[in-house]
Amino acid sequence: MFRKILIAGLMLVLFASINSFAQGLFLKENGGAQNVYAIANVEKITFDSGKLLLKKTSGTTDSYNLTDIRYLSFKNLETAEQESLEIASEYHVFPIPVQDILNIKVAGENNGISIEILTVDGKKVLQNLFNEGQMEMQVYMGNLYPGMYICKIVNGIDISITKIIK
């Protein structure tokens, strides 16, 4: 129960921190399908029994298995061009699963990129900052327990979230 409350709190903080900039929630599935939700139409996001539940203001709920989600992303639709909707193309995170070293490469601009590694219950376990102009980073994860983690990449107002398996 505590874990669910913590995850819900993390999502609320994430929404609050980007709400003034972001207008869309992009959910990319492992199979390649991408779903786009207007933030104004999202009432609540919860995690339950290995699923992400996205309750919309219309009263309907969309359900996704966590293992089927490649990433969640928030992007300002007013400034986004169509080809930039797939935020995963801006970052290459590998290898998955990671043993000790997680590599992150930036394909686009580096506008003060920060990297956070979170447990699935929202606890921040690692944080790194890219130096200006730096396009690659290695994050040491050897001291973390095996399991699923969340890699949060913040570049200006763009936030990309992807799952990491160790």
C-alpha positions in Angstrom: 0.0 0.0 0.0 2.8 2.4 0.9 4.5 1.7 -2.4 1.4 2.6 -4.4 1.0 5.9 -2.4 4.7 6.7 -3.0 4.4 6.0 -6.8 1.2 8.0 -7.0 3.0 10.9 -5.2 5.9 10.6 -7.6 3.6 10.9 -10.5 1.8 13.9 -9.0 5.2 15.7 -8.4 6.2 14.9 -11.9 2.9 16.3 -13.2 3.2 19.4 -11.1 6.8 20.1 -12.1 6.0 20.0 -15.8 2.4 21.1 -15.9 3.1 24.7 -16.9 5.2 23.5 -19.9 3.9 20.1 -21.0 0.6 19.5 -22.6 0.9 15.9 -23.6 1.7 12.5 -22.2 3.3 10.1 -24.7 3.3 6.4 -23.9 5.4 4.2 -26.2 4.8 0.5 -26.0 7.5 -2.1 -26.7 5.7 -3.2 -29.9 6.1 0.4 -31.3 2.6 1.8 -30.7 2.6 5.3 -29.3 -0.4 6.7 -27.4 -0.8 10.4 -26.8 -2.9 11.9 -24.0 -3.6 15.6 -23.5 -2.6 16.4 -19.9 -5.9 18.2 -19.4 -7.7 14.9 -20.1 -5.7 12.8 -17.6 -7.3 12.7 -14.2 -5.1 10.2 -12.4 -2.2 7.7 -13.1 -1.9 4.8 -10.7 0.1 1.6 -10.6 -1.6 -1.7 -9.5 -0.6 -5.3 -9.8 2.1 -4.7 -12.5 -0.2 -2.4 -14.5 -0.2 1.4 -15.2 -3.8 2.6 -15.0 -4.5 5.9 -16.7 -7.9 7.4 -15.7 -9.2 10.0 -18.0 -11.5 12.9 -17.2 -14.1 11.2 -19.4 -14.4 8.5 -16.7 -12.7 5.7 -18.8 -9.5 4.0 -17.8 -6.7 2.7 -20.0 -4.6 -0.1 -18.7 -1.0 -1.0 -19.7 1.2 -3.9 -18.4 4.4 -2.3 -17.1 6.5 -4.9 -18.9 4.9 -3.7 -22.2 5.8 0.0 -21.7 9.0 1.2 -23.4 8.8 4.7 -22.0 6.6 7.6 -20.8 7.4 11.1 -22.0 6.0 14.6 -21.5 6.5 17.0 -24.4 5.2 20.5 -25.2 2.9 20.0 -28.1 3.0 23.7 -29.1 6.7 23.6 -29.9 7.1 19.9 -30.9 7.5 19.0 -34.5 6.0 15.7 -35.7 9.4 14.0 -36.0 10.3 14.9 -32.5 7.4 13.1 -30.9 9.5 9.9 -30.5 11.7 11.2 -27.7 13.5 7.9 -27.5 15.3 8.8 -30.7 17.0 11.6 -28.8 18.6 9.3 -26.3 20.2 5.9 -26.6 20.2 4.0 -23.2 22.1 0.7 -23.2 22.7 -2.1 -22.5 19.4 -3.5 -21.3 19.6 -5.5 -19.1 22.5 -3.6 -17.5 25.2 -5.4 -15.5 27.4 -2.6 -14.0 27.6 0.3 -16.5 24.6 2.0 -18.1 25.6 4.0 -21.2 23.5 7.0 -22.2 24.1 8.8 -25.5 22.5 12.0 -26.6 21.6 12.5 -30.2 20.1 16.0 -29.9 21.1 19.1 -28.0 22.4 19.1 -24.5 20.5 21.8 -22.6 21.6 20.9 -19.1 20.7 17.2 -19.1 20.2 15.5 -15.7 19.9 11.7 -15.3 18.1 10.1 -12.3 17.8 6.4 -11.6 14.7 5.6 -9.5 13.4 2.5 -7.9 9.9 1.4 -9.1 8.6 2.8 -5.9 10.0 6.3 -6.7 13.1 6.4 -4.5 16.0 8.2 -6.2 19.1 6.0 -6.0 21.4 7.8 -8.5 21.7 11.2 -10.0 24.2 12.5 -12.6 24.5 15.7 -14.7 25.8 15.9 -18.2 28.5 18.6 -18.6 27.8 21.3 -21.2 28.5 19.8 -24.7 28.9 16.3 -23.3 27.1 13.7 -25.5 27.8 10.5 -23.7 27.7 9.3 -20.1 28.3 6.1 -18.2 26.4 5.5 -15.0 27.7 2.9 -12.6 24.9 0.7 -11.4 27.0 -2.2 -10.0 26.1 -1.5 -6.4 22.3 -1.7 -7.1 20.2 -4.8 -6.5 19.0 -6.7 -9.6 15.5 -5.6 -10.6 13.6 -2.9 -12.5 14.5 0.7 -12.3 13.3 3.9 -14.0 15.7 6.2 -15.8 14.5 9.8 -15.9 16.2 12.1 -18.4 15.5 15.8 -18.1 16.7 18.1 -20.9 15.3 21.6 -20.4 11.6 21.1 -20.4 11.7 17.7 -22.0 11.3 14.7 -19.7 11.9 11.1 -20.9 11.3 8.1 -18.7 12.4 4.7 -19.6 12.6 1.4 -17.7 16.0 -0.2 -16.9 16.4 -3.8 -16.1 19.4 -4.8 -13.9 
